[in-house]
Structure formats: structure tokens, C-alpha cells
Amino acid sequence: MDIYSFILQNKEPIKLIYALIVIFVCSLIVIKSDRLFKLSEHSGIRYFRNAFFFYGLGFAFRYLLSLPITRLGLYEEFGFLTEIFFEFFLVMGGFFLLYSLIWTKLENPKTRSSLLNSRISIFYAMSIIIVLLDFLWAGFNFMFLTQTALFLVLSILSYSNYKRKGGKRKFPKFYFIAMLLGLFAWILNTLASFYFKWNNAIMVNVYAFNLIFFFLFLYGVIKVTRV
């Protein structure tokens, strides 16, 4: 039996394990990056921290909250809520990653909150619009398209920071690689949605890319906090 057959035959428990791993990794990233922010007071780090806080919340709502709803026989009535929150938190996670790279150009020096301020409220509004559009069209197409475009921008920005002129690298190599993996995952999600009708083999690769994406960032945060 090959790996794909095993995964497909045990799809539901593997999805739960996958979600628990992502939530655990996101929790570690949030804790360690929060400590780093308190030491450095670098605003980019707190927005980076927020991104993985929202990613963790998204996976918790999608995969953990749905369990009691399903067991109570209420998924048909309330299951859509898990999808809505999952999408909102995932989209906001991407926007926080973007803001962590461009905050120096937008940030007000007097800004105190990294979760509630005038600039971030724009991203909240955009996320709500994307979620509403997908809810009305019964799918995730708007999320897939916007996040693919977003991660393309993130990949370009992170590569630009990695290859800065003068040889001074602002970001390590893993950051750029992680963004590329995130981009590949969103591209595969988009293709699976539009063209391949959620082909199982493609979705296995999406989950693999996502896991590597999160573990790369965890590796980077651990490496930085040990220095």
C-alpha cells in the first residue's frame, strides 16, 4: 500500500492529526515570537505573531469545533459557522503576514494595539468582504484567488528582503522558501477548486506544503530565539 492510499483510507483521523499539529506549531510560534517582541519591541514581529495566532484559530474552528457540532447532529444547521470563521482567520493571517513586511511604510508611531488600529481595520473589512462573497457563492474561490495573489506578493517581498543590495540580508533564506511553499499550496488549492474537483492526490500535496510552511517558520523562530 502506497502513502497516498493509506492517507485516503484514513482521511478523517489524519485530518484531525494534521489540524492538531498545525495548531500546536502555531501556538509555539506565537509564544516564542511574543517573547522575541517583548525583548526587541520590533513591531514587525508582533504582526508576524498575530498572523500565526489567527492561523491557529482558523484551524481550531475548522477541525476542532466541528467535532462536537457533528456529534450533536447539528452540522447541517451550524456547520457553516466553522467554515466562515476558518476562512476569516486564514485570510487575516495572510494579511498580517503582509503587514509584518510593510508596516514601516504604513505604521503610525503612536499605534499601540497590533490587533485593533485604523490600518488593520482595513484588512478586517477586506476579509469580511471576501468571506461574504464566498458565503454567497457557496465556496472558497474568492479566498483562493486573493490568497494566491497575496502570497505571490509576499514571495516577491521576502525575496527582495533576502537579496538586498549591498549584501545585507534582512531576512534569512527559510523565510523566502516558506513563502514560496505557501504560494504553491494556494495555487494547488485554487487548481483543485476550479479544475480538478478536489482531487485527493492534489489535496494531500496541499497539506504537505502547509505542514512544511508552518514547520519552517517554527524552525526560524526557534533559531532566532536561541541566538
C-alpha positions as CSV (number, residue, x, y, z in Angstrom):
1,M,0.0,0.0,0.0
2,D,1.5,3.4,-1.0
3,I,1.4,6.5,1.1
4,Y,-1.5,8.1,-0.8
5,S,-3.7,5.0,-0.4
6,F,-3.0,4.9,3.3
7,I,-3.8,8.6,3.7
8,L,-7.0,8.4,1.7
9,Q,-8.2,5.3,3.6
10,N,-7.6,7.1,6.9
11,K,-8.6,10.6,5.8
12,E,-10.6,11.8,8.7
13,P,-8.3,10.8,11.6
14,I,-5.3,12.1,9.6
15,K,-7.1,15.5,9.0
16,L,-7.6,15.7,12.8
17,I,-3.9,14.9,13.5
18,Y,-2.9,17.4,10.8
19,A,-5.0,20.1,12.4
20,L,-3.6,19.4,15.9
21,I,-0.1,19.6,14.6
22,V,-0.8,22.9,12.9
23,I,-2.4,24.3,16.0
24,F,0.4,23.2,18.2
25,V,3.1,24.6,15.8
26,C,1.2,27.9,15.6
27,S,1.0,28.1,19.4
28,L,4.7,27.6,19.7
29,I,5.4,30.3,17.1
30,V,3.1,32.7,18.8
31,I,4.6,32.1,22.3
32,K,8.2,32.4,21.0
33,S,7.7,35.3,18.7
34,D,5.8,37.2,21.5
35,R,8.9,36.7,23.8
36,L,11.1,38.0,21.0
37,F,8.8,41.0,20.5
38,K,9.0,41.9,24.2
39,L,12.8,41.8,24.0
40,S,13.2,43.7,20.8
41,E,10.0,45.8,20.7
42,H,10.1,45.3,16.9
43,S,6.6,46.0,15.5
44,G,7.1,43.6,12.6
45,I,7.5,40.7,15.0
46,R,4.1,41.4,16.7
47,Y,2.3,41.4,13.4
48,F,4.1,38.2,12.4
49,R,3.0,36.8,15.8
50,N,-0.6,37.8,15.1
51,A,-0.6,36.0,11.7
52,F,0.1,32.7,13.4
53,F,-2.3,33.4,16.2
54,F,-5.1,33.8,13.5
55,Y,-3.9,30.7,11.6
56,G,-4.1,28.7,14.8
57,L,-7.6,30.0,15.5
58,G,-8.7,29.2,11.9
59,F,-7.6,25.5,12.1
60,A,-9.1,25.2,15.6
61,F,-12.5,26.4,14.4
62,R,-12.4,24.3,11.2
63,Y,-11.3,21.0,12.6
64,L,-11.9,21.0,16.4
65,L,-15.2,23.0,16.8
66,S,-16.8,21.0,14.0
67,L,-16.3,17.7,16.0
68,P,-18.9,18.5,18.8
69,I,-21.2,20.1,16.3
70,T,-21.1,16.9,14.1
71,R,-21.6,14.6,17.1
72,L,-24.6,16.5,18.3
73,G,-26.1,16.2,14.8
74,L,-26.1,19.9,14.3
75,Y,-23.6,20.2,11.5
76,E,-26.2,20.9,8.8
77,E,-27.6,23.8,10.9
78,F,-24.3,25.3,12.3
79,G,-21.5,23.7,10.3
80,F,-21.3,26.8,8.0
81,L,-20.1,28.8,11.0
82,T,-16.9,26.8,11.2
83,E,-16.3,27.4,7.5
84,I,-16.9,31.2,7.9
85,F,-14.6,31.6,10.9
86,F,-12.0,29.3,9.3
87,E,-11.9,31.4,6.2
88,F,-11.9,34.7,8.1
89,F,-9.0,33.8,10.3
90,L,-7.0,32.3,7.4
91,V,-7.4,35.4,5.3
92,M,-6.5,37.7,8.2
93,G,-3.4,35.5,8.9
94,G,-2.2,36.2,5.3
95,F,-2.9,39.9,5.7
96,F,-1.0,40.0,9.0
97,L,2.0,38.4,7.2
98,L,1.8,41.1,4.6
99,Y,1.6,43.8,7.2
100,S,4.6,42.4,9.0
101,L,6.7,43.1,5.9
102,I,5.3,46.6,5.0
103,W,4.5,48.0,8.5
104,T,7.4,50.5,8.3
105,K,5.6,52.3,5.4
106,L,2.2,52.4,7.0
107,E,2.6,52.3,10.7
108,N,1.7,55.3,12.9
109,P,4.4,55.7,15.6
110,K,1.6,56.2,18.1
111,T,-0.1,52.9,17.3
112,R,-0.4,50.8,20.5
113,S,-2.5,47.9,19.5
114,S,-1.4,45.4,16.8
115,L,-4.9,43.8,16.6
116,L,-7.1,46.9,16.6
117,N,-6.0,50.0,14.8
118,S,-7.1,52.0,11.8
119,R,-4.7,50.4,9.3
120,I,-5.5,46.8,10.4
121,S,-9.2,47.6,10.3
122,I,-8.9,47.9,6.5
123,F,-7.7,44.3,6.4
124,Y,-10.6,43.2,8.7
125,A,-13.0,44.8,6.3
126,M,-11.4,43.2,3.3
127,S,-11.5,39.8,5.0
128,I,-15.2,40.2,5.9
129,I,-16.0,41.1,2.2
130,I,-14.1,38.0,0.9
131,V,-15.9,35.8,3.4
132,L,-19.3,37.2,2.5
133,L,-18.6,36.7,-1.2
134,D,-17.6,33.1,-0.7
135,F,-20.7,32.5,1.5
136,L,-23.0,33.9,-1.2
137,W,-21.3,31.8,-3.9
138,A,-21.0,28.7,-1.6
139,G,-17.3,28.1,-1.9
140,F,-13.8,29.3,-1.2
141,N,-13.0,30.7,-4.6
142,F,-12.5,34.3,-3.6
143,M,-10.3,33.3,-0.7
144,F,-8.2,31.1,-3.0
145,L,-7.7,33.8,-5.6
146,T,-6.9,36.6,-3.2
147,Q,-4.6,34.5,-1.1
148,T,-2.7,33.2,-4.2
149,A,-2.2,36.8,-5.3
150,L,-1.2,37.8,-1.7
151,F,1.4,35.0,-1.4
152,L,2.8,36.0,-4.7
153,V,3.4,39.5,-3.3
154,L,4.7,38.0,-0.1
155,S,7.2,35.8,-2.0
156,I,8.4,38.8,-4.0
157,L,8.8,41.0,-0.9
158,S,10.6,38.3,1.1
159,Y,12.9,37.5,-1.9
160,S,13.6,41.2,-2.2
161,N,14.5,41.4,1.5
162,Y,16.6,38.3,1.3
163,K,18.6,39.7,-1.7
164,R,19.0,43.2,-0.5
165,K,21.5,45.4,-2.3
166,G,24.9,45.8,-0.6
167,G,24.8,42.2,0.5
168,K,23.0,43.0,3.7
169,R,20.3,40.4,4.1
170,K,17.3,41.5,6.2
171,F,15.6,38.1,6.1
172,P,17.0,34.6,6.2
173,K,16.6,32.2,3.4
174,F,14.0,30.0,5.1
175,Y,11.5,32.9,5.1
176,F,11.5,33.2,1.4
177,I,11.3,29.4,0.9
178,A,8.3,29.3,3.4
179,M,6.5,32.0,1.4
180,L,7.1,30.0,-1.8
181,L,5.6,26.9,-0.2
182,G,2.6,28.9,0.9
183,L,2.2,30.2,-2.6
184,F,2.4,26.7,-4.1
185,A,-0.2,25.5,-1.6
186,W,-2.6,28.2,-2.5
187,I,-2.1,27.6,-6.2
188,L,-2.8,23.9,-5.8
189,N,-5.9,24.8,-3.7
190,T,-7.1,27.1,-6.5
191,L,-6.5,24.5,-9.2
192,A,-8.2,21.8,-7.1
193,S,-11.3,24.1,-6.7
194,F,-11.6,25.3,-10.2
195,Y,-10.3,22.5,-12.4
196,F,-9.8,19.2,-10.6
197,K,-12.9,18.9,-8.4
198,W,-10.9,18.5,-5.1
199,N,-8.6,15.7,-6.4
200,N,-7.4,13.8,-3.4
201,A,-3.8,13.5,-4.5
202,I,-3.6,17.2,-5.0
203,M,-5.1,17.9,-1.6
204,V,-2.5,15.6,0.1
205,N,0.2,17.7,-1.5
206,V,-1.5,20.9,-0.3
207,Y,-1.5,19.5,3.3
208,A,2.2,18.6,2.9
209,F,3.1,22.0,1.7
210,N,1.1,23.6,4.5
211,L,2.9,21.5,7.2
212,I,6.3,22.4,5.8
213,F,5.3,26.0,5.6
214,F,4.4,26.1,9.4
215,F,7.4,24.0,10.4
216,L,9.8,26.2,8.5
217,F,8.5,29.3,10.4
218,L,8.8,27.4,13.7
219,Y,12.3,26.4,12.8
220,G,13.1,30.1,12.0
221,V,11.6,31.4,15.3
222,I,13.4,28.8,17.4
223,K,16.7,29.6,15.6
224,V,16.3,33.3,16.2
225,T,15.3,33.0,19.9
226,R,18.3,30.8,20.6
227,V,20.8,33.4,19.3
